[in-house]
């Protein structure tokens, strides 16, 4: 499966209900200002449409539950996103989803999974992030859903969030790889260890090298799957690379290492879809994080040095 020459549908999801810190709702606009559409077009793709998923403003809402804050609103947004993502793939287009906090992945991945499940195929998932995002409503120290999406995609936690478009689970743990994690909550650590997913921490990247991590990651996500989705949280990169995020953790993936991962993904010809999340332009420096994120998206879509 190759992405080449397929039209691209850029889907904006201006959501920040899943996080404590405001500002990721402006992430899609920052990426567009940084020239996302033109950057994809430059690589020979046709950006056939740009659209946005409607998202309620936090100012007009009250969180009803401390265990899963704004669950109802996030579920509605993710269900709409899943439907649009699935329909995009049915139409033969590549969904490029830009957020927004990481809770939107429950919608994106469920939509991609639903499309391939109709063909009796599973998908792989690369989760690039400083965090594990596998807290549960009963274990999360904050109740912020952006710390829970991967757990729900694996079928755990709140059963409404874990059953978007009837995908339960949306992905199998043996086809999921976390890359770049370095900050894990205490209860979450046991959840990750017992989940069956593969995790490459920053220590693994330091000791093994990104080239090795890329090879192993691609083996796992392509094993008996139709291809893989990339869920790219900008905080997986080092804060010196991506200052524009509200969830910064020092000691992250370098700009070149992130390019290497995404270049390898492009070389495989198996990427089905991608999302970029947790960009907060209010914390950025002259939109540099958005510009660098656009460059990284280009690598995922096949940009090469020569």
NORPESUL-V526353 format. One record per backbone hydrogen bond with DSSP energy under -1.0 kcal/mol. NH is the residue of the N-H (numbers start at 1). CO is the residue of the C=O. E is the energy in kcal/mol with one decimal. If there is no record, write none. Layout:
BEGIN
{{NH/CO/E} {NH/CO/E}}
END
This chain:
BEGIN
{{6/3/-2.0} {8/46/-3.0} {9/94/-2.7} {10/49/-1.9} {11/96/-2.3} {12/51/-3.2} {13/98/-2.8} {15/13/-2.5} {19/16/-1.1} {26/23/-1.7} {27/24/-1.5} {30/26/-2.1} {31/27/-2.2} {32/28/-1.9} {33/29/-2.7} {34/30/-1.7} {35/32/-1.6} {36/31/-1.6} {39/35/-2.3} {40/36/-2.0} {41/37/-2.4} {42/38/-2.2} {44/41/-2.1} {45/40/-1.4} {48/8/-1.4} {48/46/-1.3} {49/8/-1.1} {51/10/-2.4} {53/12/-2.7} {60/57/-1.2} {61/58/-1.9} {69/143/-2.7} {71/68/-1.4} {74/70/-2.6} {75/71/-2.9} {76/72/-1.9} {77/73/-2.3} {78/74/-2.8} {79/75/-2.3} {80/76/-2.2} {81/77/-2.6} {82/78/-2.7} {83/79/-1.9} {84/80/-2.3} {85/81/-2.9} {86/82/-2.7} {87/83/-2.5} {88/84/-2.2} {89/85/-2.0} {90/86/-2.3} {91/87/-1.7} {92/89/-1.6} {93/88/-2.3} {94/7/-2.8} {96/9/-2.6} {97/274/-2.6} {98/11/-2.8} {99/276/-3.0} {101/15/-1.9} {104/101/-1.7} {105/102/-1.7} {106/103/-1.5} {107/104/-1.3} {108/104/-2.1} {109/105/-2.4} {111/107/-2.2} {112/108/-2.3} {113/109/-2.8} {114/110/-2.4} {115/111/-1.8} {116/112/-1.9} {117/113/-2.7} {118/114/-1.5} {119/116/-1.2} {120/117/-1.9} {121/116/-2.5} {124/227/-2.8} {125/175/-2.4} {126/229/-2.7} {127/177/-3.2} {128/231/-2.1} {129/179/-2.2} {135/147/-2.3} {139/136/-1.6} {140/136/-2.7} {146/18/-2.2} {147/144/-1.7} {148/145/-2.3} {150/133/-1.3} {151/133/-1.3} {152/148/-1.7} {153/149/-2.3} {154/150/-1.4} {155/152/-1.6} {156/151/-2.5} {162/158/-1.6} {163/160/-1.2} {166/163/-2.5} {167/164/-1.6} {170/153/-1.7} {171/153/-1.6} {175/172/-2.1} {176/173/-1.7} {177/125/-2.5} {178/198/-2.8} {179/127/-2.4} {180/200/-2.2} {182/130/-3.1} {183/130/-2.1} {189/185/-1.8} {191/187/-1.3} {192/188/-2.6} {193/189/-2.3} {194/190/-2.0} {198/176/-2.3} {200/178/-3.2} {202/181/-1.8} {205/201/-2.1} {206/202/-2.6} {207/203/-2.6} {208/204/-3.3} {209/205/-1.7} {213/209/-1.9} {214/210/-2.8} {215/211/-2.1} {216/212/-2.5} {217/213/-2.5} {218/214/-2.5} {219/215/-1.7} {220/216/-2.0} {221/217/-2.5} {222/218/-1.1} {223/220/-1.0} {226/122/-2.9} {228/270/-2.1} {229/124/-2.3} {230/273/-1.7} {231/126/-3.0} {232/275/-2.7} {233/128/-2.6} {234/277/-2.1} {236/233/-2.3} {237/234/-1.4} {238/253/-2.8} {241/238/-2.0} {242/238/-2.3} {245/243/-1.7} {253/236/-2.2} {258/254/-2.4} {259/255/-2.2} {260/256/-2.5} {261/257/-2.3} {262/258/-2.2} {263/259/-3.1} {264/260/-2.2} {265/261/-1.9} {266/262/-2.3} {267/263/-2.5} {268/264/-1.5} {269/266/-1.2} {272/228/-3.0} {274/95/-1.9} {275/230/-2.1} {276/97/-2.2} {277/232/-2.4} {278/100/-3.1} {280/244/-3.0} {283/280/-1.7} {288/285/-1.6} {291/287/-2.1} {292/288/-2.4} {293/289/-2.4} {294/290/-2.3} {295/291/-1.8} {296/292/-2.0} {297/293/-2.4} {298/294/-2.1} {299/295/-1.5} {300/296/-1.9} {301/297/-1.6} {302/299/-1.5} {303/298/-2.7}}
END
